Amino acid sequence: MQLFDVKELFPDADPKLIEWTTNVKTAAHWECQETNCGIRDRHYLVAHHIEPVSICPQRRLDLTNGICLCLWHHAMRHSGIARILILIRILEIELKRLAPREHKEAF
């Protein structure tokens, strides 16, 4: 059972985009693809373009350019928070690698 009808909510939506959205979610078995998330509630899942349509319009309906995300992880992708968290993790790894042996336990 759907919370809302997509066609009713977005009457001018391109039917091909609606189909792409459904296919992206189906390919992901209707589960958020972010590591260790596990959200499977269909009401909280969206199809996200990996390469933005504004940059790569020719991949708008390409299934390999889609990922199924929960609303939280989708918002993180658009806000840039995910990029910041990844950069922080890379920095932590590099600091561990570069730190003298006697200081490694501090990380």
Rosetta blueprint (number, residue, H / E / L):
1 M L
2 Q L
3 L L
4 F L
5 D L
6 V H
7 K H
8 E H
9 L H
10 F L
11 P L
12 D L
13 A L
14 D L
15 P H
16 K H
17 L H
18 I H
19 E H
20 W H
21 T H
22 T H
23 N H
24 V H
25 K H
26 T H
27 A H
28 A L
29 H L
30 W L
31 E L
32 C L
33 Q L
34 E L
35 T L
36 N L
37 C L
38 G L
39 I L
40 R L
41 D L
42 R H
43 H H
44 Y H
45 L E
46 V E
47 A E
48 H E
49 H E
50 I L
51 E L
52 P L
53 V L
54 S L
55 I L
56 C L
57 P H
58 Q H
59 R H
60 R L
61 L L
62 D L
63 L H
64 T H
65 N H
66 G E
67 I E
68 C E
69 L E
70 C E
71 L H
72 W H
73 H H
74 H H
75 A H
76 M H
77 R H
78 H H
79 S H
80 G L
81 I H
82 A H
83 R H
84 I H
85 L H
86 I H
87 L H
88 I H
89 R H
90 I H
91 L H
92 E H
93 I H
94 E H
95 L H
96 K H
97 R H
98 L H
99 A L
100 P L
101 R H
102 E H
103 H H
104 K H
105 E H
106 A H
107 F L
